[in-house]
Amino acid sequence: MKDSDLAKMPLDKLWRLHEKVIQLLDMKLQQETRKLQRQLDELGRKFGGSPSDIPHPRPYPKVEPKFRHRSAHFQPAITSVHDP
């Protein structure tokens, strides 16, 4: 529908159109609400049980670093090609 069509439409037809749109949007909103509620219920069954039912990350062994940072007191020798 174009804006010009709506501007020419009588008020009672506009009101009926408004009611239809509201009704359709309400139905879609209710459907979406039911869908999301089902998903929440499913997640609640999966994760809402006792704390032992909740999956925990697998423990990994401690990894030692391959390389260590040199101490702050160590400074590499700076040599210049132009030193006598």
N, C-alpha and C positions, 0 to 999 in steps of 0.2 A: 504494500500500500504506500502511496506517495503522500507527502505532506499536503499537497494541494487537494487530494481526495479527502483527507481528514478535515481540512478546513471547510470543505463544502458540505460535509456530512451533518445531518441534523443532530441535535443534542441527544435525543433519546437513542439513536443508533450508536452514537459515540459511547454512551453510558453502557449499552449492552455489550459493545466491543470490550470496554474496560472490564466488565464483569466476567466475560469469557477469558480474557487474559489473566485476570486474578485467579480464576478457577484453575486454569491450566498450570499456572506457576505454583499454586498451592499443591496440586497433585504431584508435580515434579519434585517439589520440596519434601513432601511426605515420603515419596519413593526413595529419594536420596537419604533421608533420615533413617528409614528402615534398613537400607543397605549398610549404612555406616554403623548402625546399632548391631547388626548381625556380625560385622567384622570385629567390633569391639567385644562382643560376646565370645567370639571364637578366640580372640587374643586373650581374653580373660580366662578361658578354659586352659589355654596353653601355658600362660604365665601367671595366672592368678592363684595357683595352688600354693602349697607350702613352699617355704624358701628352698628346700632341697630339690624341688621340681624345676626351679629356675636354672637354666644352663649357665654355667660359669666358664670364663675363659680357661683354656688349657694352660697349666703351669709350664713355663719354659725354664730350662736351666740358665744360671747366670752366665753371661758371656763376658770373658775377659777381653780387654782391648788388645789388639795386635801391636799397636805402637803407643808409646807413652810420650806425653809432652815433656820437653826438656825443662829443667828447673828454671826458675826466673833468674837465677844468678848466672846462668850460662849465657855468654854472649859470643857469637861467632867472631872470629878474627876478620877484621875488615882490611883487605889489602888493596892497594891501588897499583895499577900498572906503572904509574909515574913515580913511585917511591924510589929514592936514591939507594 
